[in-house]
Amino acid sequence: MKDYRKCTAAVLGATGSVGRQAVDALTALGIRITLITAGNNIEELLRQAKICSPDMVAVSNSSDAENLRNTLSCKVYGGENAVCDAVRECGADLIVHSVSGMAGIPSALAAAETGARIAMANKEAIISAGHLIYERLSRSGGELIPVDSEHSAIFQCLTAQGAARLSSPADSSSVRRILLTASGGPFFGRTREELENVTPQMALAHPTWKMGKKITVDCATLMNKGFELIEACRLFGVTPEKVEVLVHRQSIIHSMVEYTDGAVIAEMSYPDMRDCVRYALTYPERAPFGGEPLDFAELGTLTFDRPDRTAFPLLSCAEKAWYMGGTAPASLIAADEEAVSAFLGGALSFNGIADSVMKVLEKVTVRDASSIDGIYAAEREAREIFHTLY
């Protein structure tokens, strides 16, 4: 990729938590943003457009697009295929993909076809269709760098060894273990019985990160860490046996890689997603930042614990989905989306999230994941099973 200072960028999902931070990081780096996209948060989209003055915006709702055409001077795309069409036509060198959920798969595939660098913050696309994304990257000459703090950390640790690759999963032959860290969420140390009366308000009180409701609940159940385990396997060419999850309450070490000679390399920083976005945009360079450096004396002790898989069984459920193969990970994502929605709506208990997801996974049909149609069929089936059971 050319000098990042001369690049243009697109931000998909610009109104979400990661998208907003991406716009901040790009603006601070002086990178011109040519395209921003959004779902339903038009007010925030207008605020972002005022900040970065894009050439294009894209929204999925046609009536929203028509209203935006009366407000903005730039080109406005609207409709079901608007984001994908805009991605293919924007010509950006960098594409920050922060569309959340399974809805982000089509735009991830479209981005992979452009030959651009993708700063990928959508784990669902990697988990369910990562192989299809890498096939398109291989054909287009594009590249992908993960933005999740843990996977950014792993990528940086692999880069230190020279083992990271951009267009396809890394060569893991020299890797003994990936040590994937977790904050433990708001309920670390509680038993399954103590979790029975957890309310949505309690689950949304994450101790470290400020994120959307869905991912915050996933952090509370450790489903998010299960997703990240599958994502690590997809991105870095390993199996779950090579990934160990450790609860690290301080959220300073974002993940580690142990090599076959016993050496362990860790990536450490204060928790700030803008750092991950900045690295994905500027790699292999490191842009200066104005934040406070780590004060190790002030930090004092860094602690590690093993997760309680009895109280938080979805971590093991994710491993099961990986070994089931095919479309099982896509089914897992869909079942979890339905379960979290039911919990937030008061129709399911906190423990009911894990119970329902595991029941759905037992009943799904595992299909061939070599086509996007098979992935979507598995997604629909998982949602139908959930609603049949609950």
Summary of the structure (lengths in Angstrom):
residues: 390
radius of gyration: 20.2
end to end distance: 49.0
largest distance: 62.0
contacts: 1395
relative contact order: 0.11
helix: 50%
strand: 15%
